[in-house]
Amino acid sequence: MKLVIVGGGGFRVPLIHRALLRAGADQPITQVELLDTDPARLHAMRRVLAQLGGPGSGPAPVVHAGTDAVTALTGADFVFCAIRVGGLAGRVADERVAIAHGVLGQETVGAGGIAFGLRTIPVAVSLAQAIRRVAPQAWVINFTNPAGMITEAMGPVLGERVIGICDSPLGLARRVARVLGTPLSGYAIDYAGLNHLGWLQGLRGSDGDVLPRFLADDAAVLATEEGQIFGVDWLRAQGVVPNEYLHYYVSHGHALAEQRAAGHQTRGEFLARQQGAFFDGVAQAPGSALSQWESVLAQRNATYLAAARGPGAERHTDDVDSGGYEGVALELMLALAGGEAEQLILNIPAGARLGLPPDAVVELPCRVRAGVIEPLPTRSLRPEHLSLVHQVKAVERLTIEAALTGSAAAAESAFALHPLIDSALTARALLRDYRAAIPQVDAVFTPTAR
């Protein structure tokens, strides 16, 4: 079978390849195509992949790399979509423009997520159209952020064959199961929401729902990232465990203060400097490409949401080693290809489950087996959580409308409606400055560029 990784020069690609090697004979992929617009990035990634094998690795798929979409996509069985339109420079602008207007500067949440979506949706839809032409049988697994929004935009072209994934919700469920001493496979997961806006509402095993027992145990809660981010008392009062990205909503003022305290460097700027140094380093010393990548990856993982966790709170090694995006993608791919059925949390069009239009993409636990994705039962969200979901989904749909029609009015409405912005004047200024700072955003609203 053929796997195409769109964004094949991206930093996560070796994680995917390593997961394929570890799966060995259990995975059906014999050919991997790396597709990227930048030949230098592709060259660096191929260097890393060539050094990934070793004792215990399964047979390595044949790897090809190129910049021509039709050549790469033709005959694909699976397509992993992991693009970053505008590169890390775009992410830095997402953050800096927001901060300049006194609102949260974050990649997928709030103003930055809207700007990211605006410039990514036209490219993602164009990619979906190419896949439908040359590989209509392919399953498209979307990693591209904002994952729910991009998946929904691709849906009218690809239908049920595009699925959005994120490692955050499954990682949350695994952390809770870990501290309770039982593998996650022993529980039915009750989780619902949108990408980066969801809640773990229960873990049901043979002895019933164990989430109340988890919340009653201070040590267990504090052994998870969510306990470090939200605190024991607040989580216990909620009776559910939010996705880590809810930090930006429930601690909005604190998150803004964190960004102001960082001052000289946003997360995007940190990653841009780090990634630029990595590619330069591989060009100068290609023989150590793998060790350079591993060093950079370790630093990225250690610093992820570090400010939210608080001083001295380090990530648990199991959280770093539990599989991430690549683990979720591999499990999904193997199950769809006819392997063992899996319980995964996915972004799929099942909006009616949350009182939204049926084609709205939401994040729910699903049972996946050969060619079938079935959403599993979940409890109703609490009213205050459901109202937030509905508001943010309205923002996502306005963003999709703006990106596909060039409507500046829809874009301004998306910014103004978002609960972390909530200002028509700020919305207008944000759109103006994002257009000035990011050419790909401006192109959405420029008739000659469309």
N, C-alpha and C positions, 0 to 999 in steps of 0.2 A: 504494500500500500504506500501511497505517496502523501507526505505531509509537507505543506508549504507554510513557512513562517514569514508573514508579511511584516516588515520591520526587522528583517533578519540580521541587521547590524546592531540591534539593540542589546542592552546590557543583560537582559534576562535570557537570551538565547542559549548560553551554555547550561543554564539550569534545566531547560527543556531537554537538551541533548543528553545531559547527565541522567535525567530521569528515564529517558529511553534506554540508555545503556544499563542502568540498574534493573530495569524491568526485564531485560534479556529476552528469552524466548517467549515470554508472556505478552510481548507487544508485537503488532503486525507490521510496523513501519520498516520498510526496506530502503526508502529513498526520502531524503530531506532536501527541500529547496529553500534556500535563504533568499528572500527578495527584499531589496532595499534600494533607495535612491542614491546612496553614497557608497561607491566602490571601496573607499578606504576603510569604512566601518566594516563592510563585508570581509575585507581581507583580514582585519584584526580578529573578527569573530572566527573565521576559518582557522586561524592560528591557534586560538584557544581550544576549539573543538578538536583539532588534531592531537592536542596534548591531554585530552580528557580521559582516554582509555587507561586500562590498567588491570591488575588482578581483580577478579570478581565481576568485571564488566562483561555484558553480553555482546553479541555481534553488533558492530557499529553499522548503522545505516549509511549508505552512500550519500555524501553531502555535495550538493552543487550550490552555487551562488551566482546571482545575477541581478540586473536592474530592469529587465524586460518583464512586465507583468504577464503578458499573454503566454510567453514561453514557460514561465515558472508555474502559472496556475493551471495550464492545460493538463487534464487528467488527474487533478488532485482529488484525493479522498477526504482529506481534512485540511482546513486552512486555519491557522492560528493568526489572528489579527492583532498586532501589537504595534500600532503606528503612533508617532508623535509629530503631528503636523506643526511646523514652526520650530521643531527641536527644543532643546532645553532653553534656548534664548526666549522662545515663546512662553515657556513656563515662568521664567524670571519676570517677564513683562506681566503675565497673569497676576503674579504676586505683588509686584512693585506698584502697578497702577491701582490696585485695590487698596494697598496700604496708604498710598498718597491721598486717597479719599476717605481715610479713616475707617475702612471696613476690612474684614478678614481677607488676607492674601493667602489662599490655599489652592492647591492644584485642582481639586475636584469639588470642593464645597464652596458655595457662595459665588461671588463675582468671578473668581478665577475659573471655576467649573463652567460657568456660562460662556466665558470667553474661549475656553478650551473647546467646548462643544461647538460653538459657532464656526470655528475654523476647521474642525475635524469632520463634522457631519458631511459636507459636500464631498470630501475625499473618501470617506467611508462608504457613502452611497455609490460613488463611482466605482469603487473597488467591488462592492456587492454586484453591480451590474456586469462587471467583467467576469466575476465568478459565475454568475448565472449563464453567461454566454459560453464559457469554455470549460466549466466544471460544475454543471447543474446538479450532479450527484453529491457534491462535497458537503460535509458538515463544516460550518464556520463557527469557530470558537473565539469569541471576541474578548480580548484582554484590554482593549483600548479604552482609556478613561475619557470622560465619565461613562463607565461601562453600561449602566442601564440606559442612559440617553442614546449612546451610539448604537447599542443593540436594537433599540426601538426604531431608530432612524433607518437601519438596514432591513428591518422586518418586512416592510411592504415589497421589497425586491426579492428577499430570500425566504420569506415565510418562516416555517418552523425549523428550517435548517440553519438558522443563526441562533446561537445561545451565548449569553453573556456570563462571564465568570469573574469571581473575586475571591481571594483567599481569606479576607477578613472574617466573614461570618462562619465559615467552616473552622477557621482557626480558633474563634471564640468558643464554639461548641467543643472542640478538642481540648482546649485549655480547661474548661470546666470538667469534662470527663476525666482528664488526666489527674486533677487534684482529688477527684473522688475515687481514683484507683481502678477505673473500669474503662476498657477501650470504647471509643465512640460507637463502634459497630454494635455495642450492646444496648444502644438507646435509639428511640425514635425522636428526631429533632423537631421541636416546635419553634420556628423562627419565621418572622414575617417583616416586610418593609420594602424599601427601595435600596439600590446599591448605595452603600455608605450612609444608610439611614434605616437601620433595622434593629430588631430586638429579639434576643433569645428568651422565649417565654416558657420553655420547659424542656426537660430531657426525660422521656418516659421509658423506663425499663421494666423488667419483670416485677419489680416491687413498687411500681408507680412512678410518679414524677419526683425526681431527685433534686430538682433545682431548689426547692425550699430548704433542703438539708444543706446544700452548698451555701446558700445565702445566710444560714444560721451559724456558719463556722467562720469566725474571723480569719483564722490562719489560712483556710482554704481560699477565701476571697482574695486575701492579700498575696496569695501565691500566683495570681493571674494578672495580666496586664490591665484588665478592666478594673480590678480591685485597686491597683496603684493609680489608675487614671481618675476613677470616679469616687473612690472611698467606700469603706464598708457600710457606714450608716446610710449613705444616699442610696446605694444599691439595694440594701435591705428594705428601705422604705418604698422603693419602686416595685419590688417583687419580681422584676425581670432584669436581664443584663443587656445593656445597649451595646451595639457595635461601637468600637473605639472611636469612630468618626463623630459620634454624638457629642464627644467632648467639645467640638466647635459650636454646638448649639447650647448645651446645658452650662457650659463654662465660657460663654462668648467673650465676656470682659477679660477673663483670665487669659484666653487664647490671644486676644489682641495685645495684652500686656506682654505676653511671651514674645510676640513678634517685635514689639517695640524694644524689648530688652535685647533681642538678638541684634537689632539695629543694622549693623554693618553687613549682615549676610542672611539672605533668605535660604530656605531649604533648596530652592531651585538653583541659587547661586552656588551653594555648597556642592550640589551634584554636578553642575556644569563644570566647575573647576576640577573636581575629582575625575569626571569622565574624560575631560580634555587631556588631563595628565596621563590617564590610562592609555588613551589612543596614541599619544605621543610616545609613551614608554614602550608600547608594543612595536611601534615603528622603529625605535632605536634598538630594542633588544627582543626580537621576535621569539627567540628561544625560551624566554621566560614568560611568555604571554599568559599561561595558565596561572602561575604563581602571582603575577601582577593582578589578574582578575580576581583571584581568591582574596587577596589582601584588600582590594577595594570593596568587594562584596561584604566582607566582614565588618568593615567600617560603616558601610551603608546600613547594614542590619542593626548594628549597635546603636546608631544614632536615630533610628526610626522612632518618631513620636517621643523622643527622649524628654523634651520639656514637659509634655503632658504627664509622663510618668512621675516626674519630680526628681529632685537631687538624689543621687546615689541609687536609684531604682534601676536595676539592669534587667534586660530581657532574659527570660528563662531559655536555656539552651534548647529545650524541646520546642519552644515557639519558633526558633530560628531554623531548626532542622526538620520541622514537621511537613515540609513539602511545598508550601506556598502556592503561587499561581501554577507552577509547573506540575505540582502534585495533583491539584484539582483538574488541570487540563488533561493530564495523562489518565487519571481515573475515568473522566468523562469519555475520552476517546476510546479507551479499551472497552468500556461498557457499551457504547454505541456500536462498536465493531463486533459485538457478540461475546465479549468476555463476561466475567462475573458482574452481576447487577450491583449497582452502587447507590447509596443514599448521599446526595450532594445538594448543596444550596446553590441555586442557579438563578440567573436573570432570564425570565421567559415571559411571553405575553399571556398573562393570567390576571389582568387587572380586576376582573369581576370579583375575584376572591377578596379584594380590599375595597370594594365599592367604587372602582374606577372603570373606565371603558375597557371592554374585553381585550383590545389590542394594546393596552398599556402594559409596559414591561415592569414587572415587580420581581422581588427577590424572595424565593420560597424554597423550602426543602422539596426535593424531587427524587423519585425512584427512576433510575436510568438503566435500561437494558437494551438489547439489540434493536436499534432504530426507533426506540420509544422513550419519551420523557414524560413522566406522569407526576404532576404536583401532588404532594402529600397533604393530609389534613393538618390544619393549624387552628389555634384559637383566634377569636377576633382580637384585634389590637385594642388597647385602651383608647377611649375617645380622644384624649389629648395627643396620643401618638398617631392615631388615624388622621386627625385634622392636619398634623404636620406633614404626613405622607401626601395627603391630597394637595396641600399647598405647594410642596416641592415638585410633585408630579406636574402640576399646572405650569411651573417654571420650566421644567424639562420640555414639555410639549410646545410652549411658546418659543423656546430656543430652537427646537427642530423646525418649527414653522419659519422662523426668521432665517435660519441657515439655508433652507430650501427655496424660499421665495424672495430673499433679499429685503424683507420688511424690517426697516429700522424701528417702526412702531412696535412690532412684536418683540424685537430685541429689548427695547427700552422697557416694555411691560414685564419681560422676564426678569430683568435686573430689579425693577421696582417691587415686584411681587415677592422676591425672595426674602424669607424672614430674617436673614442676616444683613440685609440692605435696607429694605422697607422705606425707600425714599425716591419719589419720582425725579427730584432734582439731582440727587446723587446718581440715579440710574442713567440719566441723560449724559452726565459728565463722564461716567464710566465708559459708556459706549463710545463717546467722542474720543477719549484718550486711548482706549483699546484699539480703535481704528487707526489712530496716529502711531501707536507703538508697534502694532503687529500687522504686517502687510496682508497676511492670509485672512485676518478678520476684516480688514477694509475691503478686500476683494469680494466678500460675501455681499456687500452693499453697493458695489460699483458695477453698473450694468455692463460696461465694456469688458469687465473681467469675468463675467458669469458665462 
